């Protein structure tokens, strides 16, 4: 059962948030772990991300990249 207090984003909203223009790029980001896997898979074409989990993941990834230093 879905917690009604959570806000979910569909693929289109995630692409808009990340300024991604195509589905292929979104799925490549998933494969490369640039974004987390969807929280809920309703169907093959309908997947939802928990908005808070997505932002937390992206924030952690951003901090990881800035603290990694340069080689």
KEMAR-955139 format. One record per atom (N, C-alpha, C, O): residue in one letter; residue number from 0; atom name; x, y, z. Coordinates in nm, 4 decimals. Example, Ala and Ser with C-alpha at 12.3 -4.5 7.8 and 13.67 -1.06 7.14 Angstrom:
2
<marvex A 0 N <1.3190 -0.5690 0.7800>>,
<marvex A 0 CA <1.2300 -0.4500 0.7800>>,
<marvex A 0 C <1.3200 -0.3300 0.7800>>,
<marvex A 0 O <1.4236 -0.3319 0.8465>>,
<marvex S 1 N <1.2850 -0.2250 0.7080>>,
<marvex S 1 CA <1.3670 -0.1060 0.7140>>,
<marvex S 1 C <1.2900 0.0030 0.7870>>,
<marvex S 1 O <1.3409 0.1138 0.8039>>,
// end
This chain:
71
<marvex X 0 N <0.0837 -0.1183 0.0000>>,
<marvex X 0 CA <0.0000 0.0000 0.0000>>,
<marvex X 0 C <0.0883 0.1248 0.0000>>,
<marvex X 0 O <0.1889 0.1297 0.0707>>,
<marvex X 1 N <0.0517 0.2232 -0.0773>>,
<marvex X 1 CA <0.1290 0.3462 -0.0903>>,
<marvex X 1 C <0.0953 0.4403 0.0249>>,
<marvex X 1 O <-0.0218 0.4634 0.0552>>,
<marvex X 2 N <0.1979 0.4937 0.0882>>,
<marvex X 2 CA <0.1803 0.5919 0.1947>>,
<marvex X 2 C <0.1308 0.7212 0.1315>>,
<marvex X 2 O <0.1977 0.7766 0.0443>>,
<marvex X 3 N <0.0163 0.7693 0.1735>>,
<marvex X 3 CA <-0.0443 0.8874 0.1119>>,
<marvex X 3 C <0.0324 1.0159 0.1413>>,
<marvex X 3 O <0.0073 1.1179 0.0771>>,
<marvex X 4 N <0.1254 1.0134 0.2367>>,
<marvex X 4 CA <0.2041 1.1320 0.2689>>,
<marvex X 4 C <0.3229 1.1504 0.1756>>,
<marvex X 4 O <0.3872 1.2553 0.1765>>,
<marvex X 5 N <0.3518 1.0496 0.0960>>,
<marvex X 5 CA <0.4663 1.0575 0.0060>>,
<marvex X 5 C <0.4244 1.1169 -0.1275>>,
<marvex X 5 O <0.3115 1.0995 -0.1735>>,
<marvex X 6 N <0.5189 1.1872 -0.1878>>,
<marvex X 6 CA <0.4950 1.2433 -0.3200>>,
<marvex X 6 C <0.5802 1.1654 -0.4197>>,
<marvex X 6 O <0.6993 1.1437 -0.3973>>,
<marvex X 7 N <0.5190 1.1244 -0.5283>>,
<marvex X 7 CA <0.5881 1.0441 -0.6279>>,
<marvex X 7 C <0.6001 1.1202 -0.7593>>,
<marvex X 7 O <0.5146 1.2017 -0.7940>>,
<marvex X 8 N <0.7077 1.0920 -0.8309>>,
<marvex X 8 CA <0.7320 1.1518 -0.9621>>,
<marvex X 8 C <0.7332 1.0415 -1.0660>>,
<marvex X 8 O <0.7927 0.9359 -1.0447>>,
<marvex X 9 N <0.6672 1.0660 -1.1786>>,
<marvex X 9 CA <0.6716 0.9695 -1.2872>>,
<marvex X 9 C <0.7944 0.9973 -1.3743>>,
<marvex X 9 O <0.8687 1.0922 -1.3492>>,
<marvex X 10 N <0.8149 0.9158 -1.4745>>,
<marvex X 10 CA <0.9333 0.9296 -1.5612>>,
<marvex X 10 C <0.9421 1.0680 -1.6235>>,
<marvex X 10 O <1.0498 1.1273 -1.6299>>,
<marvex X 11 N <0.8287 1.1191 -1.6690>>,
<marvex X 11 CA <0.8279 1.2512 -1.7336>>,
<marvex X 11 C <0.8741 1.3595 -1.6360>>,
<marvex X 11 O <0.9535 1.4463 -1.6721>>,
<marvex X 12 N <0.8247 1.3540 -1.5137>>,
<marvex X 12 CA <0.8635 1.4537 -1.4135>>,
<marvex X 12 C <1.0120 1.4427 -1.3789>>,
<marvex X 12 O <1.0792 1.5442 -1.3609>>,
<marvex X 13 N <1.0631 1.3204 -1.3697>>,
<marvex X 13 CA <1.2056 1.3008 -1.3407>>,
<marvex X 13 C <1.2900 1.3558 -1.4558>>,
<marvex X 13 O <1.3922 1.4205 -1.4330>>,
<marvex X 14 N <1.2473 1.3302 -1.5783>>,
<marvex X 14 CA <1.3218 1.3818 -1.6939>>,
<marvex X 14 C <1.3209 1.5345 -1.6950>>,
<marvex X 14 O <1.4228 1.5964 -1.7256>>,
<marvex X 15 N <1.2079 1.5956 -1.6621>>,
<marvex X 15 CA <1.2012 1.7414 -1.6566>>,
<marvex X 15 C <1.2918 1.7958 -1.5464>>,
<marvex X 15 O <1.3610 1.8958 -1.5657>>,
<marvex X 16 N <1.2910 1.7299 -1.4319>>,
<marvex X 16 CA <1.3741 1.7711 -1.3192>>,
<marvex X 16 C <1.5227 1.7681 -1.3560>>,
<marvex X 16 O <1.5986 1.8579 -1.3195>>,
<marvex X 17 N <1.5626 1.6646 -1.4282>>,
<marvex X 17 CA <1.7034 1.6468 -1.4645>>,
<marvex X 17 C <1.7377 1.7063 -1.6005>>,
<marvex X 17 O <1.8499 1.6909 -1.6486>>,
<marvex X 18 N <1.6433 1.7731 -1.6616>>,
<marvex X 18 CA <1.6548 1.8287 -1.7977>>,
<marvex X 18 C <1.7035 1.7238 -1.8981>>,
<marvex X 18 O <1.7952 1.7479 -1.9766>>,
<marvex X 19 N <1.6400 1.6084 -1.8929>>,
<marvex X 19 CA <1.6668 1.4993 -1.9864>>,
<marvex X 19 C <1.5586 1.5043 -2.0928>>,
<marvex X 19 O <1.4407 1.5204 -2.0613>>,
<marvex X 20 N <1.5983 1.4906 -2.2193>>,
<marvex X 20 CA <1.5002 1.5013 -2.3269>>,
<marvex X 20 C <1.4438 1.3679 -2.3728>>,
<marvex X 20 O <1.3353 1.3646 -2.4309>>,
<marvex X 21 N <1.5137 1.2585 -2.3488>>,
<marvex X 21 CA <1.4668 1.1310 -2.4017>>,
<marvex X 21 C <1.4665 1.0184 -2.3006>>,
<marvex X 21 O <1.5431 1.0189 -2.2042>>,
<marvex X 22 N <1.3791 0.9218 -2.3239>>,
<marvex X 22 CA <1.3701 0.8045 -2.2369>>,
<marvex X 22 C <1.5014 0.7267 -2.2336>>,
<marvex X 22 O <1.5385 0.6732 -2.1292>>,
<marvex X 23 N <1.5712 0.7196 -2.3454>>,
<marvex X 23 CA <1.6958 0.6433 -2.3513>>,
<marvex X 23 C <1.7971 0.6980 -2.2510>>,
<marvex X 23 O <1.8678 0.6211 -2.1860>>,
<marvex X 24 N <1.8042 0.8290 -2.2386>>,
<marvex X 24 CA <1.8973 0.8899 -2.1437>>,
<marvex X 24 C <1.8564 0.8579 -2.0004>>,
<marvex X 24 O <1.9418 0.8291 -1.9165>>,
<marvex X 25 N <1.7276 0.8627 -1.9721>>,
<marvex X 25 CA <1.6792 0.8283 -1.8384>>,
<marvex X 25 C <1.7186 0.6861 -1.8010>>,
<marvex X 25 O <1.7690 0.6626 -1.6911>>,
<marvex X 26 N <1.6964 0.5917 -1.8909>>,
<marvex X 26 CA <1.7286 0.4517 -1.8613>>,
<marvex X 26 C <1.8795 0.4287 -1.8556>>,
<marvex X 26 O <1.9257 0.3407 -1.7830>>,
<marvex X 27 N <1.9565 0.5067 -1.9313>>,
<marvex X 27 CA <2.1028 0.4972 -1.9213>>,
<marvex X 27 C <2.1481 0.5472 -1.7844>>,
<marvex X 27 O <2.2367 0.4879 -1.7228>>,
<marvex X 28 N <2.0879 0.6560 -1.7368>>,
<marvex X 28 CA <2.1189 0.7076 -1.6027>>,
<marvex X 28 C <2.0886 0.6023 -1.4968>>,
<marvex X 28 O <2.1638 0.5876 -1.4005>>,
<marvex X 29 N <1.9789 0.5292 -1.5141>>,
<marvex X 29 CA <1.9458 0.4211 -1.4205>>,
<marvex X 29 C <2.0530 0.3134 -1.4233>>,
<marvex X 29 O <2.0997 0.2683 -1.3187>>,
<marvex X 30 N <2.0915 0.2729 -1.5431>>,
<marvex X 30 CA <2.1912 0.1668 -1.5592>>,
<marvex X 30 C <2.3253 0.2080 -1.4992>>,
<marvex X 30 O <2.3959 0.1250 -1.4418>>,
<marvex X 31 N <2.3606 0.3360 -1.5125>>,
<marvex X 31 CA <2.4878 0.3866 -1.4623>>,
<marvex X 31 C <2.4793 0.4321 -1.3163>>,
<marvex X 31 O <2.5756 0.4870 -1.2628>>,
<marvex X 32 N <2.3660 0.4099 -1.2529>>,
<marvex X 32 CA <2.3412 0.4475 -1.1123>>,
<marvex X 32 C <2.3549 0.5970 -1.0869>>,
<marvex X 32 O <2.3905 0.6387 -0.9767>>,
<marvex X 33 N <2.3266 0.6775 -1.1889>>,
<marvex X 33 CA <2.3247 0.8221 -1.1699>>,
<marvex X 33 C <2.1967 0.8648 -1.0994>>,
<marvex X 33 O <2.1923 0.9702 -1.0359>>,
<marvex X 34 N <2.0933 0.7833 -1.1107>>,
<marvex X 34 CA <1.9685 0.8030 -1.0381>>,
<marvex X 34 C <1.9271 0.6678 -0.9802>>,
<marvex X 34 O <1.9661 0.5631 -1.0318>>,
<marvex X 35 N <1.8478 0.6704 -0.8728>>,
<marvex X 35 CA <1.8066 0.5435 -0.8117>>,
<marvex X 35 C <1.7010 0.4721 -0.8953>>,
<marvex X 35 O <1.6369 0.5324 -0.9814>>,
<marvex X 36 N <1.6840 0.3444 -0.8689>>,
<marvex X 36 CA <1.5782 0.2686 -0.9337>>,
<marvex X 36 C <1.4435 0.3231 -0.8866>>,
<marvex X 36 O <1.4343 0.3766 -0.7761>>,
<marvex X 37 N <1.3391 0.3102 -0.9684>>,
<marvex X 37 CA <1.2068 0.3580 -0.9271>>,
<marvex X 37 C <1.1619 0.2888 -0.7984>>,
<marvex X 37 O <1.1934 0.1722 -0.7746>>,
<marvex X 38 N <1.0890 0.3619 -0.7176>>,
<marvex X 38 CA <1.0360 0.3087 -0.5928>>,
<marvex X 38 C <0.9236 0.2098 -0.6207>>,
<marvex X 38 O <0.9121 0.1069 -0.5542>>,
<marvex X 39 N <0.8403 0.2423 -0.7204>>,
<marvex X 39 CA <0.7241 0.1598 -0.7534>>,
<marvex X 39 C <0.7215 0.1347 -0.9036>>,
<marvex X 39 O <0.7314 0.2278 -0.9835>>,
<marvex X 40 N <0.7080 0.0084 -0.9408>>,
<marvex X 40 CA <0.6889 -0.0283 -1.0807>>,
<marvex X 40 C <0.5439 -0.0709 -1.0977>>,
<marvex X 40 O <0.5055 -0.1809 -1.0578>>,
<marvex X 41 N <0.4648 0.0154 -1.1563>>,
<marvex X 41 CA <0.3233 -0.0148 -1.1773>>,
<marvex X 41 C <0.3074 -0.1062 -1.2983>>,
<marvex X 41 O <0.2319 -0.2034 -1.2957>>,
<marvex X 42 N <0.3794 -0.0729 -1.4028>>,
<marvex X 42 CA <0.3805 -0.1550 -1.5238>>,
<marvex X 42 C <0.5143 -0.1329 -1.5920>>,
<marvex X 42 O <0.5993 -0.0592 -1.5420>>,
<marvex X 43 N <0.5321 -0.1962 -1.7048>>,
<marvex X 43 CA <0.6585 -0.1812 -1.7779>>,
<marvex X 43 C <0.6864 -0.0354 -1.8147>>,
<marvex X 43 O <0.8013 0.0085 -1.8167>>,
<marvex X 44 N <0.5803 0.0378 -1.8436>>,
<marvex X 44 CA <0.5967 0.1764 -1.8873>>,
<marvex X 44 C <0.5630 0.2795 -1.7803>>,
<marvex X 44 O <0.5799 0.3992 -1.8036>>,
<marvex X 45 N <0.5162 0.2365 -1.6649>>,
<marvex X 45 CA <0.4783 0.3301 -1.5600>>,
<marvex X 45 C <0.5566 0.2989 -1.4338>>,
<marvex X 45 O <0.5341 0.1980 -1.3668>>,
<marvex X 46 N <0.6486 0.3883 -1.4037>>,
<marvex X 46 CA <0.7345 0.3734 -1.2871>>,
<marvex X 46 C <0.7343 0.5038 -1.2100>>,
<marvex X 46 O <0.7290 0.6121 -1.2682>>,
<marvex X 47 N <0.7403 0.4919 -1.0774>>,
<marvex X 47 CA <0.7329 0.6101 -0.9921>>,
<marvex X 47 C <0.8516 0.6144 -0.8962>>,
<marvex X 47 O <0.8945 0.5123 -0.8425>>,
<marvex X 48 N <0.9028 0.7346 -0.8765>>,
<marvex X 48 CA <1.0109 0.7577 -0.7817>>,
<marvex X 48 C <0.9564 0.8366 -0.6648>>,
<marvex X 48 O <0.8785 0.9301 -0.6833>>,
<marvex X 49 N <0.9968 0.7996 -0.5446>>,
<marvex X 49 CA <0.9644 0.8783 -0.4266>>,
<marvex X 49 C <1.0468 1.0070 -0.4375>>,
<marvex X 49 O <1.1693 1.0024 -0.4487>>,
<marvex X 50 N <0.9794 1.1197 -0.4341>>,
<marvex X 50 CA <1.0467 1.2479 -0.4550>>,
<marvex X 50 C <1.1569 1.2715 -0.3519>>,
<marvex X 50 O <1.2666 1.3145 -0.3877>>,
<marvex X 51 N <1.1291 1.2441 -0.2248>>,
<marvex X 51 CA <1.2298 1.2659 -0.1196>>,
<marvex X 51 C <1.3495 1.1736 -0.1357>>,
<marvex X 51 O <1.4636 1.2161 -0.1178>>,
<marvex X 52 N <1.3243 1.0475 -0.1694>>,
<marvex X 52 CA <1.4342 0.9527 -0.1903>>,
<marvex X 52 C <1.5192 0.9945 -0.3095>>,
<marvex X 52 O <1.6419 0.9848 -0.3049>>,
<marvex X 53 N <1.4550 1.0408 -0.4159>>,
<marvex X 53 CA <1.5278 1.0846 -0.5348>>,
<marvex X 53 C <1.6184 1.2034 -0.5021>>,
<marvex X 53 O <1.7357 1.2045 -0.5393>>,
<marvex X 54 N <1.5636 1.3036 -0.4323>>,
<marvex X 54 CA <1.6443 1.4202 -0.3963>>,
<marvex X 54 C <1.7587 1.3827 -0.3023>>,
<marvex X 54 O <1.8696 1.4344 -0.3160>>,
<marvex X 55 N <1.7325 1.2935 -0.2074>>,
<marvex X 55 CA <1.8387 1.2500 -0.1159>>,
<marvex X 55 C <1.9497 1.1788 -0.1925>>,
<marvex X 55 O <2.0678 1.2016 -0.1663>>,
<marvex X 56 N <1.9126 1.0934 -0.2864>>,
<marvex X 56 CA <2.0101 1.0197 -0.3665>>,
<marvex X 56 C <2.0938 1.1166 -0.4499>>,
<marvex X 56 O <2.2165 1.1066 -0.4534>>,
<marvex X 57 N <2.0263 1.2106 -0.5171>>,
<marvex X 57 CA <2.0981 1.3060 -0.6017>>,
<marvex X 57 C <2.1901 1.3955 -0.5193>>,
<marvex X 57 O <2.2995 1.4297 -0.5641>>,
<marvex X 58 N <2.1469 1.4334 -0.3998>>,
<marvex X 58 CA <2.2299 1.5153 -0.3116>>,
<marvex X 58 C <2.3539 1.4374 -0.2690>>,
<marvex X 58 O <2.4648 1.4907 -0.2707>>,
<marvex X 59 N <2.3348 1.3116 -0.2310>>,
<marvex X 59 CA <2.4488 1.2281 -0.1900>>,
<marvex X 59 C <2.5454 1.2082 -0.3059>>,
<marvex X 59 O <2.6668 1.2147 -0.2869>>,
<marvex X 60 N <2.4928 1.1841 -0.4261>>,
<marvex X 60 CA <2.5786 1.1661 -0.5439>>,
<marvex X 60 C <2.6568 1.2931 -0.5734>>,
<marvex X 60 O <2.7750 1.2872 -0.6073>>,
<marvex X 61 N <2.5912 1.4080 -0.5606>>,
<marvex X 61 CA <2.6563 1.5360 -0.5863>>,
<marvex X 61 C <2.7698 1.5591 -0.4869>>,
<marvex X 61 O <2.8785 1.6022 -0.5255>>,
<marvex X 62 N <2.7448 1.5306 -0.3593>>,
<marvex X 62 CA <2.8483 1.5474 -0.2577>>,
<marvex X 62 C <2.9628 1.4497 -0.2801>>,
<marvex X 62 O <3.0793 1.4838 -0.2595>>,
<marvex X 63 N <2.9300 1.3304 -0.3214>>,
<marvex X 63 CA <3.0314 1.2274 -0.3504>>,
<marvex X 63 C <3.1216 1.2745 -0.4629>>,
<marvex X 63 O <3.2432 1.2569 -0.4570>>,
<marvex X 64 N <3.0625 1.3341 -0.5649>>,
<marvex X 64 CA <3.1400 1.3816 -0.6794>>,
<marvex X 64 C <3.2262 1.5028 -0.6455>>,
<marvex X 64 O <3.3371 1.5155 -0.6974>>,
<marvex X 65 N <3.1770 1.5927 -0.5586>>,
<marvex X 65 CA <3.2556 1.7112 -0.5251>>,
<marvex X 65 C <3.3636 1.6803 -0.4245>>,
<marvex X 65 O <3.4650 1.7501 -0.4208>>,
<marvex X 66 N <3.3457 1.5773 -0.3420>>,
<marvex X 66 CA <3.4467 1.5411 -0.2433>>,
<marvex X 66 C <3.5503 1.4436 -0.2976>>,
<marvex X 66 O <3.6515 1.4162 -0.2330>>,
<marvex X 67 N <3.5242 1.3927 -0.4146>>,
<marvex X 67 CA <3.6132 1.2928 -0.4727>>,
<marvex X 67 C <3.7476 1.3468 -0.5137>>,
<marvex X 67 O <3.8432 1.2713 -0.5317>>,
<marvex X 68 N <3.7551 1.4782 -0.5288>>,
<marvex X 68 CA <3.8829 1.5369 -0.5687>>,
<marvex X 68 C <3.9109 1.5125 -0.7162>>,
<marvex X 68 O <3.8321 1.4466 -0.7840>>,
<marvex X 69 N <4.0177 1.5627 -0.7647>>,
<marvex X 69 CA <4.0508 1.5458 -0.9051>>,
<marvex X 69 C <4.1817 1.4732 -0.9245>>,
<marvex X 69 O <4.2792 1.4962 -0.8530>>,
<marvex X 70 N <4.1819 1.3868 -1.0208>>,
<marvex X 70 CA <4.3062 1.3162 -1.0535>>,
<marvex X 70 C <4.3568 1.3620 -1.1857>>,
<marvex X 70 O <4.4607 1.3148 -1.2318>>,
// end
